[in-house]
Amino acid sequence: MKIDFPYRYIAVEGNIGAGKTSFTKMVRDEYNCRLILEEFAENPFLPLFYENPKRYAFTVELFFMTERYKQMEDSLVAQQSLFSDFTISDYVFIKTLIFARKNLGNKEFRLFQQLFTTLQQNFPNPDLLVYLHRNVDILLKNISKRGREYEKNIQREYLYNIQDSYFEYFRNIVSFPILIIDLGDIDFIKEKQYYDILKSVIAKEYTPGVHRVSLSI
């Protein structure tokens, strides 16, 4: 069931293991739209960070910010596809600051925030920011299922902290719509009816601010 989206730029966010990359790839394959995927696996400091967060936090976040900046600049600013109806991404640039706020100490974060603010000015807000929400138990199950070696040390508390950071950020946004979708334990990859339902929810027009929908079973 192909559904028309009333947005030119949709950013899909979520905690680690929520399914954002899988969903955006499915949309790309169906619609032949432009897809921006975060290249997190290419961060050489990520495995070191999960083993020793305090020591490698600033290094890993700085690497992520510069890589996201280069990718966003190439995709959203420098290039405009004549063959794609819209762009979908599995992250938004503000993610850089959300994770840094939880991972860095106060002095490091202040410096990081100054750099971020300068870079952020170059990017438009998404027409719709979708946040795929799952509870931490489901996230841990999904993380374990995909079996990435460097993710095996991710702790429950870390996932809660990231979730809280997103929700704290959302409370202050009034300039564009944010759609929080509670997925529960549904598998929209194996059960296509849930993929279609997810698309139909996203395809509605939303006013600026936060909206919440539950698809959980």
VOKOL-487850 format. One record per residue (C-alpha): x, y, z; residue in one letter. Coordinates in pm, 1 decimal, decimal comma. Layout:
! VOKOL-487850
<r><xx>X</xx><yy>Y</yy><zz>Z</zz><code>A</code></r>
...
***
This chain:
! VOKOL-487850
<r><xx>0,0</xx><yy>0,0</yy><zz>0,0</zz><code>M</code></r>
<r><xx>186,4</xx><yy>304,3</yy><zz>-128,4</zz><code>K</code></r>
<r><xx>102,2</xx><yy>623,5</yy><zz>59,2</zz><code>I</code></r>
<r><xx>192,9</xx><yy>978,7</yy><zz>-37,2</zz><code>D</code></r>
<r><xx>385,5</xx><yy>1174,2</yy><zz>224,8</zz><code>F</code></r>
<r><xx>310,1</xx><yy>1549,2</yy><zz>249,6</zz><code>P</code></r>
<r><xx>670,0</xx><yy>1625,2</yy><zz>354,2</zz><code>Y</code></r>
<r><xx>990,5</xx><yy>1697,2</yy><zz>164,5</zz><code>R</code></r>
<r><xx>1227,7</xx><yy>1608,3</yy><zz>447,8</zz><code>Y</code></r>
<r><xx>1144,3</xx><yy>1344,5</yy><zz>709,8</zz><code>I</code></r>
<r><xx>1393,3</xx><yy>1263,5</yy><zz>985,2</zz><code>A</code></r>
<r><xx>1342,8</xx><yy>937,0</yy><zz>1174,9</zz><code>V</code></r>
<r><xx>1496,5</xx><yy>915,9</yy><zz>1520,4</zz><code>E</code></r>
<r><xx>1489,1</xx><yy>674,2</yy><zz>1809,7</zz><code>G</code></r>
<r><xx>1698,5</xx><yy>512,4</yy><zz>2076,3</zz><code>N</code></r>
<r><xx>1959,9</xx><yy>247,7</yy><zz>1994,6</zz><code>I</code></r>
<r><xx>1780,3</xx><yy>-57,7</yy><zz>1857,0</zz><code>G</code></r>
<r><xx>1444,4</xx><yy>110,6</yy><zz>1789,8</zz><code>A</code></r>
<r><xx>1437,7</xx><yy>22,0</yy><zz>1418,7</zz><code>G</code></r>
<r><xx>1490,9</xx><yy>362,6</yy><zz>1258,3</zz><code>K</code></r>
<r><xx>1748,2</xx><yy>247,1</yy><zz>1002,0</zz><code>T</code></r>
<r><xx>1541,8</xx><yy>-55,7</yy><zz>899,4</zz><code>S</code></r>
<r><xx>1232,9</xx><yy>161,0</yy><zz>849,4</zz><code>F</code></r>
<r><xx>1407,5</xx><yy>431,1</yy><zz>646,2</zz><code>T</code></r>
<r><xx>1565,3</xx><yy>168,0</yy><zz>419,9</zz><code>K</code></r>
<r><xx>1224,1</xx><yy>14,3</yy><zz>358,4</zz><code>M</code></r>
<r><xx>1084,4</xx><yy>356,0</yy><zz>263,7</zz><code>V</code></r>
<r><xx>1378,6</xx><yy>420,8</yy><zz>31,8</zz><code>R</code></r>
<r><xx>1331,3</xx><yy>86,8</yy><zz>-143,4</zz><code>D</code></r>
<r><xx>958,8</xx><yy>150,1</yy><zz>-194,2</zz><code>E</code></r>
<r><xx>968,8</xx><yy>516,0</yy><zz>-294,6</zz><code>Y</code></r>
<r><xx>1314,0</xx><yy>552,8</yy><zz>-450,5</zz><code>N</code></r>
<r><xx>1359,0</xx><yy>864,7</yy><zz>-239,5</zz><code>C</code></r>
<r><xx>1686,0</xx><yy>1012,9</yy><zz>-115,9</zz><code>R</code></r>
<r><xx>1810,1</xx><yy>832,9</yy><zz>194,6</zz><code>L</code></r>
<r><xx>2059,0</xx><yy>971,1</yy><zz>448,2</zz><code>I</code></r>
<r><xx>2196,2</xx><yy>697,4</yy><zz>673,9</zz><code>L</code></r>
<r><xx>2419,6</xx><yy>761,3</yy><zz>971,0</zz><code>E</code></r>
<r><xx>2754,4</xx><yy>590,8</yy><zz>917,2</zz><code>E</code></r>
<r><xx>2811,6</xx><yy>512,4</yy><zz>1283,8</zz><code>F</code></r>
<r><xx>3002,0</xx><yy>189,4</yy><zz>1216,8</zz><code>A</code></r>
<r><xx>3284,0</xx><yy>392,2</yy><zz>1062,0</zz><code>E</code></r>
<r><xx>3359,1</xx><yy>569,0</yy><zz>1391,1</zz><code>N</code></r>
<r><xx>3683,2</xx><yy>398,1</yy><zz>1503,2</zz><code>P</code></r>
<r><xx>3638,5</xx><yy>527,5</yy><zz>1859,4</zz><code>F</code></r>
<r><xx>3294,6</xx><yy>375,1</yy><zz>1919,6</zz><code>L</code></r>
<r><xx>3412,0</xx><yy>34,7</yy><zz>2048,7</zz><code>P</code></r>
<r><xx>3661,1</xx><yy>214,5</yy><zz>2276,6</zz><code>L</code></r>
<r><xx>3385,0</xx><yy>441,9</yy><zz>2405,7</zz><code>F</code></r>
<r><xx>3158,6</xx><yy>152,0</yy><zz>2505,3</zz><code>Y</code></r>
<r><xx>3451,9</xx><yy>-1,2</yy><zz>2697,2</zz><code>E</code></r>
<r><xx>3564,9</xx><yy>324,0</yy><zz>2861,5</zz><code>N</code></r>
<r><xx>3301,2</xx><yy>600,8</yy><zz>2822,0</zz><code>P</code></r>
<r><xx>3471,6</xx><yy>867,8</yy><zz>3032,2</zz><code>K</code></r>
<r><xx>3801,6</xx><yy>845,4</yy><zz>2850,8</zz><code>R</code></r>
<r><xx>3668,3</xx><yy>840,2</yy><zz>2494,5</zz><code>Y</code></r>
<r><xx>3343,0</xx><yy>1039,0</yy><zz>2518,7</zz><code>A</code></r>
<r><xx>3471,5</xx><yy>1367,8</yy><zz>2376,9</zz><code>F</code></r>
<r><xx>3666,5</xx><yy>1194,7</yy><zz>2098,7</zz><code>T</code></r>
<r><xx>3375,1</xx><yy>979,3</yy><zz>1989,0</zz><code>V</code></r>
<r><xx>3125,4</xx><yy>1267,8</yy><zz>1996,1</zz><code>E</code></r>
<r><xx>3356,5</xx><yy>1501,3</yy><zz>1805,0</zz><code>L</code></r>
<r><xx>3407,0</xx><yy>1237,9</yy><zz>1537,1</zz><code>F</code></r>
<r><xx>3031,6</xx><yy>1181,8</yy><zz>1510,6</zz><code>F</code></r>
<r><xx>2964,3</xx><yy>1554,7</yy><zz>1481,4</zz><code>M</code></r>
<r><xx>3217,0</xx><yy>1613,5</yy><zz>1203,7</zz><code>T</code></r>
<r><xx>3100,8</xx><yy>1308,5</yy><zz>1008,0</zz><code>E</code></r>
<r><xx>2732,5</xx><yy>1398,5</yy><zz>1044,9</zz><code>R</code></r>
<r><xx>2809,2</xx><yy>1753,0</yy><zz>939,5</zz><code>Y</code></r>
<r><xx>2989,4</xx><yy>1644,2</yy><zz>623,1</zz><code>K</code></r>
<r><xx>2715,3</xx><yy>1398,7</yy><zz>535,0</zz><code>Q</code></r>
<r><xx>2431,0</xx><yy>1642,8</yy><zz>599,4</zz><code>M</code></r>
<r><xx>2608,3</xx><yy>1916,3</yy><zz>406,3</zz><code>E</code></r>
<r><xx>2651,9</xx><yy>1690,2</yy><zz>104,6</zz><code>D</code></r>
<r><xx>2295,8</xx><yy>1559,1</yy><zz>117,1</zz><code>S</code></r>
<r><xx>2084,0</xx><yy>1857,2</yy><zz>223,9</zz><code>L</code></r>
<r><xx>2282,0</xx><yy>2159,9</yy><zz>114,6</zz><code>V</code></r>
<r><xx>2520,1</xx><yy>2084,3</yy><zz>-169,7</zz><code>A</code></r>
<r><xx>2295,0</xx><yy>1845,1</yy><zz>-365,8</zz><code>Q</code></r>
<r><xx>1932,6</xx><yy>1861,8</yy><zz>-466,4</zz><code>Q</code></r>
<r><xx>1809,0</xx><yy>1548,1</yy><zz>-640,1</zz><code>S</code></r>
<r><xx>1584,9</xx><yy>1600,8</yy><zz>-941,0</zz><code>L</code></r>
<r><xx>1468,9</xx><yy>1241,3</yy><zz>-924,5</zz><code>F</code></r>
<r><xx>1356,7</xx><yy>1209,6</yy><zz>-562,1</zz><code>S</code></r>
<r><xx>1020,6</xx><yy>1328,0</yy><zz>-431,8</zz><code>D</code></r>
<r><xx>1150,9</xx><yy>1363,5</yy><zz>-77,9</zz><code>F</code></r>
<r><xx>1440,7</xx><yy>1291,8</yy><zz>156,9</zz><code>T</code></r>
<r><xx>1431,6</xx><yy>1059,0</yy><zz>456,4</zz><code>I</code></r>
<r><xx>1710,3</xx><yy>1018,4</yy><zz>710,9</zz><code>S</code></r>
<r><xx>1769,1</xx><yy>788,1</yy><zz>1006,7</zz><code>D</code></r>
<r><xx>1897,0</xx><yy>1072,3</yy><zz>1223,0</zz><code>Y</code></r>
<r><xx>1875,7</xx><yy>1447,4</yy><zz>1268,2</zz><code>V</code></r>
<r><xx>2177,3</xx><yy>1667,6</yy><zz>1338,1</zz><code>F</code></r>
<r><xx>2051,8</xx><yy>1765,3</yy><zz>1685,6</zz><code>I</code></r>
<r><xx>2122,2</xx><yy>1402,4</yy><zz>1782,7</zz><code>K</code></r>
<r><xx>2483,4</xx><yy>1513,4</yy><zz>1812,7</zz><code>T</code></r>
<r><xx>2400,4</xx><yy>1745,6</yy><zz>2099,9</zz><code>L</code></r>
<r><xx>2151,4</xx><yy>1507,8</yy><zz>2263,7</zz><code>I</code></r>
<r><xx>2411,6</xx><yy>1232,2</yy><zz>2300,7</zz><code>F</code></r>
<r><xx>2691,6</xx><yy>1473,6</yy><zz>2392,6</zz><code>A</code></r>
<r><xx>2486,3</xx><yy>1621,7</yy><zz>2676,7</zz><code>R</code></r>
<r><xx>2470,4</xx><yy>1279,6</yy><zz>2843,1</zz><code>K</code></r>
<r><xx>2821,0</xx><yy>1162,2</yy><zz>2760,1</zz><code>N</code></r>
<r><xx>3037,0</xx><yy>1468,4</yy><zz>2830,2</zz><code>L</code></r>
<r><xx>3135,9</xx><yy>1651,7</yy><zz>3145,2</zz><code>G</code></r>
<r><xx>3025,6</xx><yy>2013,1</yy><zz>3192,8</zz><code>N</code></r>
<r><xx>3341,0</xx><yy>2180,8</yy><zz>3059,7</zz><code>K</code></r>
<r><xx>3367,6</xx><yy>1949,2</yy><zz>2761,0</zz><code>E</code></r>
<r><xx>2998,9</xx><yy>1992,9</yy><zz>2681,3</zz><code>F</code></r>
<r><xx>3019,4</xx><yy>2374,3</yy><zz>2682,6</zz><code>R</code></r>
<r><xx>3301,7</xx><yy>2361,7</yy><zz>2429,2</zz><code>L</code></r>
<r><xx>3121,5</xx><yy>2100,6</yy><zz>2223,9</zz><code>F</code></r>
<r><xx>2799,8</xx><yy>2305,1</yy><zz>2226,8</zz><code>Q</code></r>
<r><xx>2978,5</xx><yy>2609,8</yy><zz>2087,0</zz><code>Q</code></r>
<r><xx>3109,7</xx><yy>2405,4</yy><zz>1794,5</zz><code>L</code></r>
<r><xx>2770,8</xx><yy>2244,3</yy><zz>1739,2</zz><code>F</code></r>
<r><xx>2583,0</xx><yy>2576,4</yy><zz>1735,1</zz><code>T</code></r>
<r><xx>2810,9</xx><yy>2708,7</yy><zz>1461,5</zz><code>T</code></r>
<r><xx>2760,9</xx><yy>2402,5</yy><zz>1242,4</zz><code>L</code></r>
<r><xx>2386,3</xx><yy>2364,6</yy><zz>1308,3</zz><code>Q</code></r>
<r><xx>2308,7</xx><yy>2699,2</yy><zz>1143,6</zz><code>Q</code></r>
<r><xx>2372,0</xx><yy>2547,2</yy><zz>799,6</zz><code>N</code></r>
<r><xx>2090,8</xx><yy>2292,3</yy><zz>814,7</zz><code>F</code></r>
<r><xx>1712,4</xx><yy>2320,4</yy><zz>778,5</zz><code>P</code></r>
<r><xx>1478,9</xx><yy>2165,8</yy><zz>1031,4</zz><code>N</code></r>
<r><xx>1298,0</xx><yy>1853,7</yy><zz>909,8</zz><code>P</code></r>
<r><xx>941,4</xx><yy>1899,9</yy><zz>789,2</zz><code>D</code></r>
<r><xx>857,3</xx><yy>1614,5</yy><zz>1026,1</zz><code>L</code></r>
<r><xx>1067,1</xx><yy>1451,1</yy><zz>1296,2</zz><code>L</code></r>
<r><xx>950,0</xx><yy>1096,0</yy><zz>1373,4</zz><code>V</code></r>
<r><xx>1068,4</xx><yy>932,9</yy><zz>1695,6</zz><code>Y</code></r>
<r><xx>1026,5</xx><yy>554,2</yy><zz>1709,7</zz><code>L</code></r>
<r><xx>982,0</xx><yy>466,0</yy><zz>2074,8</zz><code>H</code></r>
<r><xx>1030,9</xx><yy>125,9</yy><zz>2236,1</zz><code>R</code></r>
<r><xx>1082,9</xx><yy>43,2</yy><zz>2600,8</zz><code>N</code></r>
<r><xx>1432,8</xx><yy>-38,3</yy><zz>2717,0</zz><code>V</code></r>
<r><xx>1371,7</xx><yy>-412,9</yy><zz>2756,1</zz><code>D</code></r>
<r><xx>1276,1</xx><yy>-436,3</yy><zz>2388,3</zz><code>I</code></r>
<r><xx>1573,0</xx><yy>-220,7</yy><zz>2287,7</zz><code>L</code></r>
<r><xx>1812,0</xx><yy>-451,1</yy><zz>2473,2</zz><code>L</code></r>
<r><xx>1654,7</xx><yy>-752,3</yy><zz>2304,6</zz><code>K</code></r>
<r><xx>1693,9</xx><yy>-592,5</yy><zz>1960,2</zz><code>N</code></r>
<r><xx>2053,3</xx><yy>-491,4</yy><zz>2032,4</zz><code>I</code></r>
<r><xx>2137,2</xx><yy>-845,3</yy><zz>2139,4</zz><code>S</code></r>
<r><xx>1962,1</xx><yy>-992,9</yy><zz>1835,4</zz><code>K</code></r>
<r><xx>2167,6</xx><yy>-793,8</yy><zz>1584,4</zz><code>R</code></r>
<r><xx>2487,9</xx><yy>-903,7</yy><zz>1755,3</zz><code>G</code></r>
<r><xx>2722,6</xx><yy>-609,0</yy><zz>1707,8</zz><code>R</code></r>
<r><xx>3029,4</xx><yy>-680,2</yy><zz>1916,0</zz><code>E</code></r>
<r><xx>3087,7</xx><yy>-318,4</yy><zz>2017,5</zz><code>Y</code></r>
<r><xx>2727,4</xx><yy>-286,0</yy><zz>2147,3</zz><code>E</code></r>
<r><xx>2740,3</xx><yy>-581,2</yy><zz>2387,2</zz><code>K</code></r>
<r><xx>2835,7</xx><yy>-358,1</yy><zz>2683,6</zz><code>N</code></r>
<r><xx>2549,2</xx><yy>-110,3</yy><zz>2641,7</zz><code>I</code></r>
<r><xx>2380,6</xx><yy>-72,3</yy><zz>2979,0</zz><code>Q</code></r>
<r><xx>2012,4</xx><yy>-26,7</yy><zz>3059,4</zz><code>R</code></r>
<r><xx>2084,9</xx><yy>301,8</yy><zz>3239,3</zz><code>E</code></r>
<r><xx>2258,8</xx><yy>441,8</yy><zz>2931,1</zz><code>Y</code></r>
<r><xx>1950,9</xx><yy>374,0</yy><zz>2716,9</zz><code>L</code></r>
<r><xx>1725,4</xx><yy>539,2</yy><zz>2975,3</zz><code>Y</code></r>
<r><xx>1952,6</xx><yy>844,7</yy><zz>2976,7</zz><code>N</code></r>
<r><xx>1939,1</xx><yy>875,0</yy><zz>2598,9</zz><code>I</code></r>
<r><xx>1560,9</xx><yy>838,7</yy><zz>2599,5</zz><code>Q</code></r>
<r><xx>1525,1</xx><yy>1109,1</yy><zz>2863,9</zz><code>D</code></r>
<r><xx>1751,0</xx><yy>1340,6</yy><zz>2662,9</zz><code>S</code></r>
<r><xx>1532,2</xx><yy>1307,9</yy><zz>2354,3</zz><code>Y</code></r>
<r><xx>1212,0</xx><yy>1376,5</yy><zz>2548,7</zz><code>F</code></r>
<r><xx>1370,3</xx><yy>1674,3</yy><zz>2721,4</zz><code>E</code></r>
<r><xx>1464,0</xx><yy>1817,2</yy><zz>2382,3</zz><code>Y</code></r>
<r><xx>1118,3</xx><yy>1755,5</yy><zz>2236,4</zz><code>F</code></r>
<r><xx>946,3</xx><yy>1958,5</yy><zz>2510,1</zz><code>R</code></r>
<r><xx>1107,6</xx><yy>2278,6</yy><zz>2383,6</zz><code>N</code></r>
<r><xx>1031,2</xx><yy>2240,4</yy><zz>2012,1</zz><code>I</code></r>
<r><xx>749,7</xx><yy>2452,1</yy><zz>1868,5</zz><code>V</code></r>
<r><xx>886,2</xx><yy>2534,0</yy><zz>1521,1</zz><code>S</code></r>
<r><xx>821,4</xx><yy>2199,2</yy><zz>1348,2</zz><code>F</code></r>
<r><xx>614,3</xx><yy>1884,9</yy><zz>1418,3</zz><code>P</code></r>
<r><xx>750,8</xx><yy>1593,3</yy><zz>1620,4</zz><code>I</code></r>
<r><xx>566,8</xx><yy>1262,2</yy><zz>1605,2</zz><code>L</code></r>
<r><xx>644,3</xx><yy>1009,3</yy><zz>1881,2</zz><code>I</code></r>
<r><xx>526,6</xx><yy>662,0</yy><zz>1779,8</zz><code>I</code></r>
<r><xx>516,6</xx><yy>395,7</yy><zz>2048,7</zz><code>D</code></r>
<r><xx>592,3</xx><yy>72,5</yy><zz>1861,5</zz><code>L</code></r>
<r><xx>585,4</xx><yy>-164,4</yy><zz>2156,3</zz><code>G</code></r>
<r><xx>714,8</xx><yy>-499,7</yy><zz>2031,6</zz><code>D</code></r>
<r><xx>567,3</xx><yy>-490,7</yy><zz>1680,5</zz><code>I</code></r>
<r><xx>790,4</xx><yy>-616,6</yy><zz>1399,2</zz><code>D</code></r>
<r><xx>717,7</xx><yy>-401,1</yy><zz>1094,6</zz><code>F</code></r>
<r><xx>986,1</xx><yy>-584,1</yy><zz>894,5</zz><code>I</code></r>
<r><xx>832,7</xx><yy>-931,2</yy><zz>917,4</zz><code>K</code></r>
<r><xx>470,5</xx><yy>-818,5</yy><zz>940,2</zz><code>E</code></r>
<r><xx>407,9</xx><yy>-578,4</yy><zz>653,0</zz><code>K</code></r>
<r><xx>68,7</xx><yy>-463,0</yy><zz>779,4</zz><code>Q</code></r>
<r><xx>248,7</xx><yy>-280,1</yy><zz>1059,9</zz><code>Y</code></r>
<r><xx>481,9</xx><yy>-115,2</yy><zz>811,1</zz><code>Y</code></r>
<r><xx>178,0</xx><yy>10,0</yy><zz>619,0</zz><code>D</code></r>
<r><xx>14,6</xx><yy>135,0</yy><zz>939,7</zz><code>I</code></r>
<r><xx>335,9</xx><yy>312,5</yy><zz>1035,7</zz><code>L</code></r>
<r><xx>347,6</xx><yy>486,0</yy><zz>698,1</zz><code>K</code></r>
<r><xx>-17,2</xx><yy>591,6</yy><zz>721,9</zz><code>S</code></r>
<r><xx>42,5</xx><yy>752,8</yy><zz>1062,0</zz><code>V</code></r>
<r><xx>347,4</xx><yy>940,5</yy><zz>934,0</zz><code>I</code></r>
<r><xx>162,4</xx><yy>1054,6</yy><zz>620,6</zz><code>A</code></r>
<r><xx>-85,4</xx><yy>1264,8</yy><zz>820,7</zz><code>K</code></r>
<r><xx>-29,9</xx><yy>1636,9</yy><zz>844,4</zz><code>E</code></r>
<r><xx>80,6</xx><yy>1756,9</yy><zz>1187,7</zz><code>Y</code></r>
<r><xx>105,3</xx><yy>2103,2</yy><zz>1336,8</zz><code>T</code></r>
<r><xx>430,5</xx><yy>2219,6</yy><zz>1499,6</zz><code>P</code></r>
<r><xx>491,6</xx><yy>2071,5</yy><zz>1842,8</zz><code>G</code></r>
<r><xx>478,7</xx><yy>1721,9</yy><zz>1988,4</zz><code>V</code></r>
<r><xx>224,9</xx><yy>1455,1</yy><zz>1890,5</zz><code>H</code></r>
<r><xx>209,1</xx><yy>1098,1</yy><zz>2020,3</zz><code>R</code></r>
<r><xx>57,5</xx><yy>781,7</yy><zz>1874,1</zz><code>V</code></r>
<r><xx>66,3</xx><yy>425,3</yy><zz>2006,1</zz><code>S</code></r>
<r><xx>88,6</xx><yy>121,9</yy><zz>1775,4</zz><code>L</code></r>
<r><xx>203,8</xx><yy>-113,2</yy><zz>2052,7</zz><code>S</code></r>
<r><xx>51,1</xx><yy>-455,6</yy><zz>2096,2</zz><code>I</code></r>
***
